[in-house]
């Protein structure tokens, strides 16, 4: 990315803080993990006091971007790490949204989906506590946020509820010798609309010692088959996100960006 002059922004995920779950001994190391994320990723330090560098915001042209640290300490029966945005971080988010009334688009970044991203729920998948009833979702809904971009799911998925469009995308890592795919989302921003295009390419995980324990972990080597490489990334979903008086409206959706709306 540096070679191509691309500026990147990262939202902290569970793998950067040891990976879920977090028993007491591992939960105690989360602050150390986060300090390393702050040090080496060097994200903006304008977030809430105890989360500077893991929660932050910036404005680019006519859009406000807010990256969230969705891994907070719980309390009581949930004293470990809980996917949530509360307290000081929630207040900071609400103030940041209020301090930028002139931007045309608002994009929030967080690792865990807030709305279940796929039709079939998985007990192993992290979701934001409270879902659509959570204080975070209510704050995004109140502001009329255009996009909530998240990870965690192993395949691209799209959901829209309460006027907020959630897009989860990442790579599906499979066992040795089995096909998988990686993808990325292109968002082209215009006055009044955002054109979305999700692009994907198939990869192969090579045999050999995995980088981490467990059959689902990334391998030390992956490759792209020659015929796939010649074709390059293919478009697997497109949509247009427009703003009207009622808020963001998704239209012209194709592929994985279809059937996103929830009641």
C-alpha positions in Angstrom: 0.0 0.0 0.0 2.9 2.4 0.8 4.5 1.6 -2.6 1.3 2.7 -4.4 0.8 5.8 -2.2 -2.4 4.5 -0.6 -3.3 5.9 2.8 -5.0 3.2 4.9 -7.1 3.3 8.1 -7.7 0.2 10.3 -10.4 -0.7 12.9 -9.1 -3.0 15.6 -10.4 -6.5 15.4 -10.5 -9.4 17.8 -7.4 -11.1 16.3 -5.4 -7.9 17.2 -6.2 -8.4 20.8 -5.7 -12.1 21.2 -8.8 -13.5 19.5 -12.0 -14.5 21.2 -12.9 -15.7 23.7 -11.2 -13.8 26.5 -10.8 -15.7 29.7 -9.5 -13.7 32.7 -5.8 -14.2 32.0 -6.1 -13.2 28.4 -8.5 -10.3 29.0 -5.8 -8.8 31.3 -3.5 -8.6 28.3 -5.9 -6.7 26.0 -4.6 -3.3 27.0 -1.1 -4.5 26.0 -2.4 -5.7 22.7 -4.1 -2.4 22.1 -1.0 -0.4 22.8 0.9 -2.4 20.2 -2.0 -1.7 17.7 -1.7 2.0 18.5 2.1 2.0 18.2 2.5 0.1 14.9 -0.7 1.1 13.0 -0.3 4.7 14.0 -3.9 5.7 13.5 -5.1 9.2 14.4 -5.1 10.0 18.1 -8.2 12.1 18.4 -10.5 9.5 20.0 -11.7 9.2 23.6 -9.0 9.4 26.3 -8.4 5.7 26.9 -8.9 4.6 23.3 -6.8 7.0 21.3 -5.5 5.3 18.3 -8.1 2.5 18.4 -11.1 4.8 18.1 -10.7 7.9 16.0 -12.3 10.0 13.3 -11.3 12.0 10.2 -13.0 14.0 7.5 -12.2 13.5 3.8 -13.8 16.0 1.5 -17.5 15.6 2.0 -17.5 12.5 4.2 -16.9 11.9 8.0 -15.3 8.6 8.9 -15.5 7.2 12.5 -13.5 4.1 13.5 -14.7 2.4 16.6 -13.1 0.1 19.2 -15.9 -2.3 19.8 -14.0 -4.3 22.4 -14.7 -2.9 25.8 -14.5 -4.3 29.3 -17.9 -5.7 30.5 -19.2 -5.7 34.1 -20.9 -8.1 36.5 -21.5 -11.4 34.8 -19.8 -10.1 31.6 -16.6 -8.9 33.2 -14.4 -9.9 30.3 -14.2 -8.3 26.9 -17.7 -7.5 25.4 -18.4 -6.3 21.8 -20.0 -3.0 22.6 -19.6 0.8 22.4 -20.7 2.5 25.7 -19.8 5.1 28.2 -16.9 7.5 27.2 -16.6 6.1 23.7 -20.3 6.4 23.0 -20.3 10.0 24.3 -17.3 10.8 22.1 -19.1 9.3 19.1 -22.2 11.3 19.6 -20.2 14.5 20.1 -18.2 13.8 16.9 -21.4 13.3 14.9 -22.8 16.5 16.4 -19.6 18.5 15.6 -19.8 17.7 11.9 -23.3 18.7 10.7 -22.0 19.9 7.3 -20.7 16.6 6.0 -22.8 14.9 3.3 -21.9 11.3 4.2 -21.1 9.5 7.4 -19.3 6.2 7.4 -18.6 4.2 10.6 -16.0 1.4 10.9 -16.2 -1.4 13.5 -15.0 -5.0 13.5 -18.2 -6.8 14.6 -21.5 -6.7 12.8 -24.4 -5.0 14.6 -27.1 -6.7 12.6 -26.7 -10.4 12.0 -24.9 -10.4 8.6 -26.1 -13.7 7.2 -29.4 -15.5 7.1 -28.2 -18.3 9.5 -26.8 -17.1 12.8 -23.6 -18.7 14.1 -22.9 -19.1 17.9 -19.1 -18.7 17.1 -19.5 -15.3 15.3 -19.0 -12.1 17.3 -22.0 -9.6 17.2 -22.3 -6.3 18.9 -24.2 -6.7 22.2 -27.8 -5.5 21.9 -27.8 -5.5 18.1 -30.2 -2.9 16.7 -31.3 -2.0 20.2 -27.7 -1.1 21.2 -26.7 2.5 22.0 -24.3 2.4 19.1 -26.9 1.5 16.5 -29.3 4.0 17.9 -26.7 6.7 17.6 -25.9 5.8 14.0 -29.6 5.6 13.2 -30.3 9.0 14.8 -27.5 10.7 12.8 -28.6 9.1 9.5 -25.3 7.2 9.0 -24.8 6.0 5.4 -22.6 3.0 6.0 -21.4 0.8 8.8 -18.4 -1.2 7.5 -17.5 -4.3 9.5 -15.6 -7.6 9.4 -15.8 -10.8 11.4 -18.0 -12.7 8.9 -16.0 -14.9 6.6 -18.0 -14.1 3.5 -19.4 -10.9 2.1 -22.9 -10.0 3.4 -25.1 -6.9 3.3 -27.9 -5.7 5.6 -29.9 -2.5 5.7 -32.1 -1.5 8.6 -33.3 1.8 10.1 -31.7 3.6 7.1 -28.2 2.4 7.9 -26.5 0.1 5.4 -24.1 -2.5 7.0 -21.6 -4.2 4.7 -19.5 -7.0 6.1 -16.7 -8.4 3.9 -13.5 -10.3 4.3 -11.9 -13.5 3.2 -13.1 -17.1 3.6 -10.1 -19.2 4.7 -10.6 -22.9 4.1 -8.6 -26.0 4.7 -5.4 -27.0 2.8 -6.0 -27.4 -0.9 -9.5 -26.0 -0.8 -10.6 -22.9 -2.6 -11.3 -19.7 -0.7 -11.9 -16.0 -1.7 -10.8 -12.6 -0.7 -12.6 -9.4 -1.6 -12.7 -5.7 -1.2 -15.3 -2.9 -1.5 -14.9 0.1 -3.8 -17.0 3.1 -2.7 -17.1 6.0 -5.2 -18.5 9.1 -3.5 -20.5 11.8 -5.3 -22.7 14.6 -4.1 -25.9 12.9 -3.1 -24.9 9.3 -3.7 -22.3 6.5 -3.1 -21.7 3.9 -5.8 -20.7 0.6 -4.3 -18.9 -2.3 -6.0 -17.8 -5.5 -4.3 -14.9 -7.3 -6.0 -13.6 -10.8 -5.3 -11.0 -13.3 -6.4 -10.6 -17.0 -5.6 -7.4 -18.1 -3.8 -5.9 -21.5 -2.9 -4.4 -22.2 0.5 -1.3 -24.3 0.1 -0.5 -27.4 2.2 2.1 -26.9 4.9 2.4 -25.8 8.4 -0.3 -23.3 9.3 0.6 -19.9 10.6 -1.6 -20.6 13.7 -3.0 -23.7 15.3 -6.3 -24.8 14.0 -7.6 -26.0 10.7 -9.3 -22.7 9.8 -6.3 -20.5 10.2 -4.5 -18.8 7.3 -1.7 -20.9 5.7 1.8 -19.8 5.4 1.3 -19.7 1.6 -1.6 -18.9 -0.6 -1.7 -18.6 -4.3 -4.0 -17.5 -7.1 -4.5 -20.1 -9.9 -3.1 -19.0 -13.3 -6.5 -18.9 -15.0 -8.0 -16.9 -12.1 -5.1 -14.5 -12.2 -5.7 -13.8 -15.9 -9.3 -12.9 -15.2 -8.4 -10.8 -12.2 -11.0 -9.6 -9.6 -14.6 -10.0 -10.6 -17.5 -7.9 -9.5 -19.9 -9.9 -7.2 -22.2 -7.1 -6.1 -23.1 -3.5 -7.0 -25.5 -0.9 -5.5 -26.2 2.8 -5.3 -26.7 4.5 -2.0 -28.6 7.7 -2.4 -29.8 10.3 0.1 -33.3 11.6 0.2 -35.3 13.4 2.8 -35.9 10.2 4.7 -32.2 9.2 4.8 -30.0 6.8 2.8 -31.8 4.6 0.2 -30.3 1.6 -1.5 -31.1 1.1 -5.1 -30.0 -0.8 -8.2 -28.6 -3.6 -6.0 -27.1 -6.7 -7.6 -25.3 -9.9 -6.5 -24.5 -10.1 -2.8 -25.7 -6.5 -2.2 -29.3 -7.6 -3.1 -32.0 -8.4 -0.5 -30.3 -6.3 2.1 -33.4 -4.6 3.7 -34.7 -5.7 7.1 -38.0 -4.6 8.6 
